[in-house]
Amino acid sequence: MTSADWTAVRLTAELAALTTLLLLLVGMPVAWWLARTRSALKPLVASVVAMPLVLPPSVLGFYLLLLMGPQGPVGQLTQALGLGRLPFTFAGLVVASVIYSMPFVVQPLQQAFEAIPERVLEAASTLRASPWDRFFTVALPLARPGLLTASVLGFAHTVGEFGVVLMMGGNIPGQTRVLSVAIYGHVEALEFEAAHRLAAGMVAFAMVVLVALYMLNRPTGRAAEARLADRAGRAGRASRAGRADPGAPGRQGPG
């Protein structure tokens, strides 16, 4: 691999790591709100979050380019604040990646939060736990499998982006040339051997991600089954004990 390819690998890793961190910070409160709210706006917000799943990446990249360009409202705002222009910069890639990968982080988190029994949070409330305490000490630990899944999916999806990053960042070596764009450049130049090395690496990365997801979810499922089996066993033993001792306290008839 050439130094330019290694630079593309480094840039891709930095983009994916920063995007995942921002997605967790932004997506966690959104997912919590979607999981707990009864607002009439929930379908609208959920649809906006999920829109990157159905929109072609080039369409999303095109409108982001218009919004963040020199004539767009976001572009004019960033220039007025002295931040410069976002298109064809690493910062622009980060913003586009956060928007494009949003559903891959929000939806697993939302499902994990929705799976938390309401009685658990109510029990924490009876112990005078504040909303922040209930979230950080009760909800977040229980949603740990969903948090791990969201982190892995967000990172992996950012690594594999192409259309959005090409529209927003172009192909500037050392600045916006990520792995997927580097592969495209090699193929366009008929450098198939170089393209194969990078593509094979991404295939191996995808396999590692899938195996990691299955490994992360498998222990949680078995632990949940073990807890349910233990509770069922205790309930069964208590029921049998009650039938064996009809005179036990709490089971005596009136009089």
N, C-alpha and C positions, 0 to 999 in steps of 0.2 A: 504494500500500500504506500502511496505517496504521502508527502507531508500535507498536501491539500486535503487528502482523504481523511487523515488523522485529525486535521482541523475541523472537518465536517462532523466527525464523530464527537469531538469535544463540544462543539457548538450545539449539537443535537442533545447531548446529555445535559448541558447547562440549561437549554431551553426547556427540556422535559422536567427537570428538577424544579426550576423556578415556577413553571406553569402549574405543576402539581401542588406546590406549596400555596400558591395564590388561590388555586381552585378549592383547596381544603378550607382556607380562611373565608372565602366568599361563599362556597357551596354549602358549608355546614349549617349556617343560620338559615339559608334558603331551604335546605332539606328539612330542617327541624320545623320551620314554619309550614311547609307543605304537608308534613306528617301530622301536625297537630291542629291546624286551623280548620275552621268551618266556614270560612269566608266565601262569599260568592265569586271572589276573584281567583280562587284556587285553580279552576280549570284553565283560566287565561294564563296565569303565571306558569303553570306546569307545561302548557303548550309552548310558551316562549322558551322555556328551558330546554325542551325536547326538540325544538325546531332544527338544530344542527343535525339531528338524526335523519331527517328526511330531505333537507335542502342539499343540492349538489354543492360540494366545497367551493367550486368556482363561482357560484352565485353568491354564497356568503362572503367570499373574498372580494368579489366585485363591489358589493354594497359597503363592506368595511373600508375598502379603498376610497369610495366616494365620501363616506362619513369622515374619514381621517385625512383626506387629501387637503390641499391648501384652500380649496373652496368649500369644503364640508364644514358642518358646525363643530365637530370635534377637532378637526384640524385648525380651525380658526381659534378655538379655545386654547389649544396647546401652544399655538404660536403667541397668543396674547399673554399667556402665563410664562413665556420665555422657555418653553420646553422643546420648541422646534417641531418638526414634522415627524409623524410616526411611520408613514409608509417607507419601505425599503431600509428599515433600521431593525436592530435586534429588539428594541422596546416594542415596536409595532408587531413583530412576530409574537412576542409574549401576550400582548393584548388579544390578537387574533386567536392564538392557541387557547387562551382561557375561555373565550366565547365558544370556540368550536368544540372543545372537550368538556364543556360544562355538564351535559347530560350524563356522561360516563362517570362523573363523580357524584352529582346530586342524586341521581336515581338509586344507586346502591345505598347511599346514606339514608335517603327517604324510606326505603324499604326496611332498613335496619331499625330506624326510629319507630316506624309503624308497628314493628313486631314486638316492641316493648309493652308489656301489659300495663294498662292504665292503673291497675291497683297498686303496682310497684311505685309509681310516681305519687299516687295518693297517700301511700304509707309514708313516703318521705315528707309529704306535706304535713301530715299529722305530727311528725317529729320536728316541726317548725323549720324545715329546710327551706331556704330561699330558692327562687327559680334558678338562680345561677348555680347554687349547690346541687339542686336536683339534676341539672344538666351535666355538670362536670363530674359529680361523684356517683350518679346513678345511671343516667341515660348514656353518657359517653362510654363508660366501661362495658355496658351491655351491648352497645352498638359496635364494639371493637371489630368483629368480623367484617361488618359492612364498611368500616373505616379502612381496613386493610385492603379490601377488594376495590374500593373507590380509589385508593392511592395507586394501586398497581394498574388499574384500568386507565386512570388519568395519565400516568407516566407513559404507558405503552401506546396509548392512542396519540399522544403528542409526538412520540418518536416516529410514528407511521404517517404523520400528516404530509400531504403533498399539495393539493389544490389551493388550500387557503394560504399556506406559507409561500407558494410560488406567486400568487396574486399580490400578497402584502409585502413580501420581502424580495422577490426576484431571485437572482442567482449571483450574489455578490460574495466572492470568496473571503472567508474570514469574518464576515458580518452576518449574512443571511443564508449562506449556502449550507443547508442541513443535509442529512444523509439521503433523504428521498429525492431532493433536488440534485444532489451529486450523482445519484444513480441515473437519473434522467439525463443529466449532462453527458455522462459516459456513453449511454446508449445513443444519444443524438450524435456523438462524435464517432460512433462505431467502435468504441473501446469496450468490447463485450467482456473481456477478461476482467478488467477493473470493475465493471458493473456487476459481474458475477460474484466477485469477492464481497462487495458491499451487500448485495442482495442476499447472498447465503448467510452472511452475518445477521441480517434482519430476520431471516427465517428461523435461525437458531434462537434469536432473542424472543421471537413470538412463541416458540415452543416452551422456552423457559418460563415465560409469563403465564402460559396456560397451565403448566404443571404447578407453578407456584399458587395459582388461584385455587386449583383443586386441593392442594395440600393445606392451604389456609382454611378452606371451608370444611374439609373432612373431619378434623378433630373436634370442631365446634358442633357438628351434627351428631357425632358419637357421644360427646359429653352431654348434649341435650337429651339424647335418647337414654343415656344412663341415669340422668336425673329424673326423667319421667318414669323410668322403670322402677327406680328406688321409691319414688313417691307412690306409685301404684302398689308396690309391694307392701309398703307401710300401711296404706289404706286397706289393702286386703287383709293384712294381719290384724289390724284394729277391728275390721268387720267380723272376722272369724272369732276374735277374742270376745266381742260383744255377744255373738250368738252362743258361744260356749259358756258365758257367765251372764245369764239374763238378769241376775240380781246386782250387777255392777252398778256403781253410782252413775246417775244420769240415764240409766236404761230401765229403772224400776217404774212400774205402772202407778197410776194414782192410787192413793189410799195406802 
